[in-house]
């Protein structure tokens, strides 16, 4: 469970005014405070601003918006995304040493970038939207209060050599996600966007509760429960990135025992006027 100092450092709010053109790092691997082991940033590009890099770490580029031509080790593809909420992403995932070129073909393109040290060799890959399925979670449980959409780009099942796991959550207005409360030994990041710029939600980190807004990022330490909720009227998106531990890769999470009963569809919880339900 995080203490108050850790809790305040876990919420990164300095980009609420938006991200400038270019690559802006939000967290860095090895940073002195609450190190998650992940470099995370937002890269905004405009038409006529191509980027060519040779990755010095395992790197994932997650397309947030716009259109671009992507070339990965000589393989080219046209990619596009118009909505974080309605469309799955394109994810470019490469090992250290791979060459990637991105050529914007719209006025603006925005990518999230996640990196981590990893000496393992694996084949570069572009995960297209059709490769990433929407999974509806929470249906039929707790009076539908935690229905949400989860998208998993890759984990140990399809990228066993990777140091990272990458996915997204679409948190419906007024609903919960990452619920019932759960935890895992590995560190994680959440990065938030909302359907309206004034949207907001709350992120629990153990006993601490943070109000999260557009462009915020939260660091989640190993072993800390981290359920989320969005304010009514506002859809909340968050990208999630998990860092595997050496010898202990992320393979899922553990529910907090006292709230596990919510997973039983026969127990919908208290309703106004219902005396006997838990």
C-alpha positions in Angstrom: 0.0 0.0 0.0 1.4 3.4 -1.0 2.2 6.0 1.7 1.1 9.6 1.3 4.4 10.7 -0.3 4.4 7.9 -2.8 0.7 8.5 -3.5 1.3 12.2 -4.4 4.3 11.3 -6.6 2.3 8.6 -8.4 0.0 11.0 -10.2 1.6 13.0 -13.0 -0.4 16.1 -13.9 2.1 18.4 -15.5 0.8 17.9 -19.0 -2.8 18.8 -18.5 -2.4 21.7 -20.9 -1.6 19.2 -23.7 1.5 17.9 -25.3 3.7 20.0 -27.6 5.0 18.8 -31.0 7.8 16.3 -30.8 8.5 13.6 -28.2 7.7 14.4 -24.6 8.8 11.9 -22.0 6.5 11.5 -19.0 8.4 8.8 -17.1 11.9 7.4 -17.5 13.3 4.0 -16.7 15.6 4.4 -13.7 14.2 7.7 -12.5 14.8 8.3 -8.7 11.1 8.5 -7.6 8.7 5.6 -8.0 10.6 4.0 -10.9 8.3 1.7 -12.9 11.1 0.6 -15.2 9.3 2.1 -18.2 10.1 5.0 -20.5 6.7 6.5 -21.4 6.0 9.5 -23.6 3.7 11.1 -26.1 5.0 11.8 -29.7 3.1 14.4 -31.7 4.1 14.8 -35.4 2.8 16.9 -38.3 2.7 16.4 -42.0 6.2 16.7 -43.4 7.8 15.6 -40.1 9.0 12.1 -40.7 10.8 10.2 -37.9 13.3 7.5 -38.4 14.8 5.7 -35.3 16.9 2.7 -34.5 15.4 1.5 -31.2 17.9 1.3 -28.4 15.4 -0.5 -26.2 12.3 -2.7 -26.7 9.8 -0.1 -27.9 6.0 0.0 -28.6 4.4 2.8 -30.5 0.6 3.0 -29.9 -1.3 5.1 -32.4 -3.7 7.5 -30.7 -4.9 9.6 -33.7 -4.1 10.5 -37.3 -2.8 8.7 -40.3 0.7 7.6 -41.2 2.9 5.4 -43.3 5.0 3.1 -41.1 8.0 1.2 -42.2 9.5 -1.5 -39.8 12.6 -3.2 -41.0 11.6 -2.7 -44.6 7.9 -3.7 -44.2 5.6 -0.8 -45.0 2.0 -0.2 -43.9 -0.6 2.6 -44.0 -2.2 3.1 -40.5 -5.0 5.3 -39.2 -7.1 6.0 -36.1 -10.0 8.4 -35.8 -11.2 7.6 -32.3 -9.6 6.2 -29.1 -13.0 5.2 -27.9 -14.5 3.5 -31.0 -11.5 2.0 -32.7 -8.7 -0.4 -31.6 -5.2 0.9 -32.0 -2.3 0.1 -34.3 0.7 -1.0 -32.2 4.2 -1.1 -33.6 6.4 -3.4 -31.4 10.1 -3.9 -32.0 13.2 -5.2 -30.1 16.3 -3.1 -29.5 18.2 -2.5 -32.7 15.2 -2.5 -35.0 14.7 0.3 -37.5 11.3 2.2 -37.6 10.2 5.0 -39.9 7.0 7.0 -39.4 5.8 9.4 -42.1 2.6 11.4 -41.1 0.0 11.6 -43.9 -2.5 13.7 -41.9 -2.0 17.2 -40.5 -1.3 15.7 -37.1 -0.4 12.2 -35.8 -0.2 11.3 -32.1 1.6 8.2 -30.7 2.2 6.9 -27.2 5.6 5.5 -26.8 6.6 2.9 -24.2 10.1 1.5 -23.9 12.1 -0.8 -21.6 15.5 -2.4 -21.5 15.4 -5.9 -23.0 18.2 -7.9 -24.6 16.0 -10.6 -25.9 15.7 -11.0 -29.7 12.2 -11.2 -31.3 10.7 -10.3 -34.6 9.3 -6.8 -35.1 5.6 -6.7 -35.6 2.8 -4.3 -36.4 -0.4 -5.2 -34.6 -3.3 -3.9 -36.7 -6.7 -3.0 -35.3 -8.1 -6.3 -36.6 -5.5 -8.1 -34.5 -6.7 -6.5 -31.2 -10.1 -7.7 -30.0 -12.6 -5.8 -27.8 -13.3 -7.8 -24.7 -16.4 -6.8 -22.7 -15.8 -7.3 -18.9 -18.1 -7.0 -16.0 -21.3 -7.8 -17.9 -24.0 -9.2 -15.5 -22.1 -8.3 -12.4 -22.8 -5.7 -9.7 -25.8 -4.3 -11.5 -23.6 -3.5 -14.5 -21.6 -0.9 -12.5 -18.3 -2.2 -13.8 -19.0 -2.9 -17.5 -16.0 -1.8 -19.6 -14.2 -2.7 -22.8 -10.6 -4.0 -22.5 -8.2 -4.3 -25.5 -5.1 -6.4 -25.2 -2.4 -5.7 -27.8 0.2 -8.2 -26.6 1.3 -10.1 -23.5 3.3 -13.3 -22.8 0.9 -15.4 -24.9 1.8 -13.7 -28.2 5.1 -11.9 -27.3 6.8 -14.2 -24.8 10.2 -12.5 -25.2 8.9 -9.0 -24.5 9.5 -7.0 -21.3 6.2 -5.1 -21.6 2.5 -5.8 -21.8 0.3 -3.2 -23.6 -3.4 -2.7 -23.6 -6.3 -0.2 -23.4 -9.4 0.2 -21.3 -12.6 2.1 -22.3 -14.2 3.0 -19.0 -17.9 3.8 -19.6 -19.4 6.9 -18.1 -20.2 6.6 -14.4 -18.8 3.0 -14.3 -15.8 1.3 -12.7 -12.9 -0.6 -14.3 -10.0 -2.6 -13.0 -12.7 -3.8 -10.7 -13.1 -5.7 -8.3 -9.9 -4.1 -6.9 -6.9 -6.1 -8.0 -3.1 -6.1 -7.8 -0.1 -7.7 -9.2 3.6 -7.8 -8.4 4.7 -6.0 -11.5 4.7 -2.2 -12.0 2.3 -0.5 -14.4 1.3 2.9 -15.9 -2.1 4.3 -16.8 -2.4 7.2 -19.2 -5.8 8.9 -19.5 -8.0 10.6 -22.1 -11.7 11.6 -21.9 -14.5 12.0 -24.3 -14.7 15.7 -23.4 -11.8 17.9 -22.3 -13.4 18.7 -18.9 -13.9 15.0 -18.2 -12.5 13.4 -15.1 -12.4 10.3 -13.0 -10.9 8.9 -9.9 -8.0 6.4 -9.6 -7.4 4.4 -6.4 -3.9 3.5 -5.5 -4.3 1.4 -2.3 -6.0 3.7 0.2 -5.1 6.9 -1.8 -7.7 8.3 -4.3 -6.6 10.7 -7.1 -8.7 12.8 -9.4 -7.5 12.2 -12.9 -8.0 14.4 -15.9 -7.1 14.7 -19.6 -3.4 13.8 -20.3 -2.7 12.6 -16.8 -0.5 9.5 -16.1 -0.5 7.3 -12.9 2.4 5.1 -11.7 1.2 1.9 -10.1 3.7 0.1 -7.9 3.7 -3.7 -7.5 1.2 -5.0 -5.0 -1.1 -1.9 -5.0 -4.8 -2.2 -5.7 -5.8 0.1 -8.5 -9.6 0.3 -9.4 -10.8 3.2 -11.5 -14.1 5.1 -11.9 -15.2 7.7 -14.4 -17.6 10.6 -13.6 -21.1 10.2 -15.0 -21.3 11.7 -18.5 -17.7 11.2 -19.4 -16.1 8.2 -21.1 -12.6 7.6 -19.8 -9.8 5.9 -21.9 -6.6 4.7 -20.5 -3.6 3.1 -22.0 -2.0 0.5 -19.7 1.6 -0.7 -19.8 2.9 -3.4 -17.5 6.7 -4.1 -16.9 7.6 -7.7 -16.4 9.8 -8.5 -13.4 12.9 -10.6 -14.0 11.8 -14.2 -13.5 8.3 -13.1 -12.7 6.4 -12.0 -15.9 2.9 -10.6 -15.7 0.3 -13.3 -16.3 -2.7 -11.7 -14.7 -3.8 -10.2 -11.4 -5.1 -11.2 -8.0 -8.4 -9.8 -6.7 -8.6 -8.4 -3.3 -10.3 -11.1 -1.3 -13.0 -8.9 0.5 -14.4 -7.8 -2.8 -14.2 -11.0 -4.7 -17.9 -11.8 -4.0 -18.8 -9.2 -6.7 -17.6 -11.7 -9.3 -20.6 -13.9 -8.4 -23.5 -13.0 -10.7 -26.0 -14.4 -8.1 -24.9 -11.6 -5.8 -25.8 -8.3 -7.4 -25.4 -6.2 -4.2 -27.8 -4.0 -2.4 -30.5 -2.3 -4.3 -32.8 0.4 -2.9 -35.8 -1.4 -1.4 -34.1 -4.8 -1.3 -33.5 -5.9 2.2 -31.8 -9.2 1.9 -29.2 -8.8 -0.8 -25.5 -8.3 0.0 
